[in-house]
Amino acid sequence: MGGSLNANHLMFLGYGALWTIGLSLIGLLGGGIAGFIVALCRISPSRIVRLISTGYVQLIQGTPLLVIMFLTYFGLPALGVTVSPLMAAGASLTIFVSAYLGEIWRGCFESVPKPQWEAAEGLALSRSQRMMKVILPQAVRIATPPTVGFMVQIIKNTSLASVVGFVELARSGQIINNSLFEPFLIYTIIAVIYFALCYPLSLFSHRLEKRGGPARIELEAA
Amino acid sequence: MNLNLDFATIFERWPAFLQGALLTLQLAFIATALGTVIGVLGAIGRRSSHPIVARICGIYVEVIRNTPLLVQIFLVYFGLASLGLKFSAFAVAAAALTINVGAYTTEIIRAGFDSIPRGQIEAAEGLALSRAQIYWYVVMWPAIEKVYPSLTSQFVLLMLASSVTSQISAEELTAVANYIQSDTYRAFETYILVAIVYIILSLVMRAGFWLLGLVIFPRRRRLGTPL
């Protein structure tokens, strides 16, 4: 016990912050790929595919990320599958992000004006050509500000990986606190680091949104 | 992989789950009610002509929205403790959730305020309504009506986020699950069941807000114009 905050502690926090960034990238990449598939399924011409993907989104959006984390980390080993904290956290974030990004991107696809879809059809483009050459390039422009905004949510939510013992920023703060017992100071530092990671993204998203027309009200998981 | 599921032992603990679910709803209800008050005040503050008031409200919103709830909860929990104040985990959890959701609500209601056309306010001034009357009848209610769907989704997300308060041993649904799984070694079944309970809770909340919406915004129903 005892001692005071020194350079080693700050190094440890920095290391944790790097893992927070790493885990965020895993969530963004995995969740982005899965979310893109979810978004495509949500606007699929097949009723069954639409129904299943809607069910998936409703299920995930109705469950806290924390419970998904516990389910993968403690639940899967009970079924005989061993998972490391990194795998559990990465998989949970991927699932979580896919449902929310899928929903955001579906909205972006649908906000590409209807005549664009019809014109592409009128030009006898195949479904994949229409998607890749007409809809996607326009949807990407619409999707950029909310996606950057959602990256803030991903970074904040990686803090929940601490509960399965993954040593990212929040967990490294807890570990340091266990030896120094100066919770207020340490968690303030942690909060400042998270803010430094998230605020530039928030500003950037806001600026993109302003440039791209009227602001939409955005929902955010706390 | 040996699939050996046993939901029966978990189902036996239903009174504990029910109690946890009720506590989760209680937390969500307190934070929603107080968060709405903070949201309205915050939104008025952010639009204040007084630069310092507007600035303080802006900083509050940005700080909360750009830091994780988990860290906010720890800060409130340990912050109060280091001031020598002792509160129950439930009170701390409710306070932290209120502070958190207040910032999001502020932002949503402000967007609603901003969407009220200038002409409406000028018309109200022309009808010699007082400042308070204008804020109440012309700005606030129509604004909240406009952002009501966003507000309610935010409150459902808040209910889900309240699971994080299990980390400071508030006895809500997730904490109950943690206890039961460590007691029965049936982690998979426990968390599946808890996930289902959370889904039911969010459906219940959505239905509740929909009914509440019919009651407090009857105009929309009468005109039959979807929002």
Interface residues (C-beta under 8 A of the other chain):
Chain A: Q58 L59 Q61 G62 T63 P64 L65 L66 V67 I68 F70 L71 F74 G75 L76 P77 A78 L79 G80 V81 V152 K156 N157 S159 L160 S162 V163 A170 G173 P183 F184 Y187 T188 I190 A191 Y194 F195 C198 Y199 S202 A215 I217 L219 E220 A221 A222
Chain B: M1 N2 L3 E62 V63 R65 N66 T67 P68 L69 L70 V71 Q72 F74 L75 F78 G79 A81 S82 N100 V101 Y104 I108 A111 V147 S150 S153 Q154 L157 L158 L160 A161 S163 V164 S166 Q167 T174 A177 N178 Q181 Y185 R186 A187 F188 E189 T190 Y191 I192 V194 A195 Y198 I199 S202 L203
